[in-house]
Amino acid sequence: MNGRSVPSRADSTELLDISEAAQFLNVSETSLRRWTNAGVLPCLRIGLRRERRFRRADLLGFMEQSTAPQRPANREEDSMKALAWKDEPVAAVHGNHLCGIYGSDAGRLDLSVPFLLDGLRRKSVCFLVAPRRAQKDILKAMKRRRPSLDSDIKAGRLIVSEHQDSPAAQCRFFETAMSKAEVEGVESFRVVGDMWGLRLKVSAKQMVKLEVGFERRIVPRFPVVALCAYDARKFAGVELLDALKDHDDTFRFPMGKTLA
Amino acid sequence: MDRVGSDRTPNLSEGPVTLTFGSHLCGLYASDLGRITLAVPFLLAGLNEGSVCFLVGPSNTQRQALKYMKKQRPSLQDDIDAGRLILSEYHSGTRGQTKYFRSLLDKKIAGGAQSFRIIGDLWGMRCKASEEDLIEYEADYDQLIARNYPVITICIYDVRKFSGVEVLNTLKGHRDILRYPLEKVLA
């Protein structure tokens, strides 16, 4: 789904422990626990400690299920159903200001890539605001699914930048860019912000100012759907709680859309 | 820092939220007062509706919650003595905790109880178990308790103590949270 190579099919009856299975699928052990607990990925439980063991065949089957061709478009009526693999986009309802939280680099891609690709397909002007390394990873994953991405960037359909130095400057950036785009006929916008990029420049309290500023100055004024992505490995629990409090819209969507 | 017992009266109204059996919510709090705003209305509503209620957590959590509850419900000691409000700390093993709940819930149902509310302050378990064990516990609880008994559950997490990744895992383990107004589950 994100361009990962398909592992060898050799010895499909082999049993892998959770660490090996996580490496095999290139996901976290936590995700594996969650999927097995939810019943979407089969596993065996062995020994007194009921440790998980995975058949390679089951892992391959799970991976193939998740990379199956997409259903046809016009899936908005289905977009609220939780899937084992997060390739369904968030429902595009203007005014949504969502909080996504991820715990791995793969998780960041799972949140941001489908969201931005769906925006480009819908002819929205999309913004990716993130530190350089995150930009690179996300763009690489997007290019695998949209080879014309460079022309989107060149044509101004995908705007890539790092965070500005202050919340006020960031809001001004969006206002200027979106106003200009609207004059040119653009009818909708999507924004992905990888919020660690701002946190590197401002305090936790200032972060709240951006979220509030965005909610008050950008969301009511422009037809935008925004996903603020928070890296759980970097933000403290208290900061994540503040982030969630600033994103009430998040809690009307299936969790699989906003946590990875 | 918020002081429990200060003159700031928490909003103890349960509001328009509809809680149904099988609901397994998580609440996040960042202050002692926040913990009270999550726990107290939930338990008082349970007692008012005739449910058997469980408050599971460290002793200071129990103490603070009881102090606030007594202000609203002077007969609280009667509830405790009659077994309508059950207080306990977490068992040292996650399996032991699940077994404890099942055993007590079965006993109460045999004695005529028809509904339950459980609130757990999960730092009490995290002190005794690993991060992975806690995830497993929540999954087991969801399958064995929350979905199998006439119970409404809130698991509350002190975000001052849990890491960002643990908060993320918590949210992932509580899908039900996404159908409720934010202020009901975050404090």
Contacts between the chains, C-beta under 8 A, distances in Angstrom:
chain1	res1	chain2	res2	distance
A	29	B	132	7.9
A	30	B	135	6.8
A	30	B	169	5.9
A	30	B	172	7.9
A	33	B	132	7.5
A	33	B	135	5.9
A	33	B	136	7.1
A	33	B	139	7.2
A	34	B	135	7.8
A	34	B	139	7.8
A	34	B	172	5.9
A	34	B	173	7.5
A	37	B	139	3.9
A	37	B	142	7.8
A	37	B	143	7.5
A	82	B	175	7.5
A	101	B	164	7.8
A	101	B	167	7.7
A	101	B	168	5.0
A	101	B	171	7.0
A	102	B	168	7.5
A	103	B	165	5.2
A	103	B	168	5.0
A	103	B	169	7.5
A	230	B	164	7.8
A	231	B	164	7.7
A	232	B	163	7.8
A	232	B	164	3.9
A	232	B	165	4.7
A	232	B	167	6.6
A	232	B	168	4.0
A	233	B	164	6.5
A	233	B	165	5.9
A	234	B	164	6.9
A	235	B	164	4.6
A	236	B	159	7.8
A	236	B	163	7.3
A	236	B	164	5.8
A	237	B	28	7.7
A	237	B	30	8.0
A	237	B	157	7.8
A	237	B	159	3.4
A	237	B	160	6.8
A	237	B	161	7.3
A	237	B	162	4.7
A	237	B	163	6.0
A	237	B	164	5.7
A	237	B	166	6.9
A	237	B	167	4.6
A	238	B	30	5.1
A	238	B	159	5.1
A	238	B	160	5.9
A	239	B	164	7.2
A	240	B	159	6.8
A	240	B	164	5.3
A	240	B	167	4.9
A	240	B	168	7.3
A	241	B	28	5.0
A	241	B	29	7.8
A	241	B	30	5.4
A	241	B	159	4.6
A	241	B	167	7.2
A	241	B	186	6.2
A	244	B	28	7.2
A	244	B	182	7.2
A	244	B	186	5.9
A	245	B	182	6.5
A	245	B	186	5.5
A	248	B	181	7.9
A	248	B	182	5.0
A	250	B	178	7.7
A	251	B	177	6.9
A	251	B	178	5.1
A	251	B	179	7.6
A	251	B	180	6.9
A	251	B	181	7.5
A	251	B	182	5.7
A	252	B	178	7.2
A	252	B	179	8.0
A	253	B	178	6.6
A	254	B	175	7.6
A	254	B	178	6.7
A	255	B	171	6.7
A	255	B	172	6.6
A	255	B	175	5.1
A	255	B	177	7.7
A	255	B	178	5.4
A	259	B	168	6.2
A	259	B	171	5.6
A	259	B	172	5.3
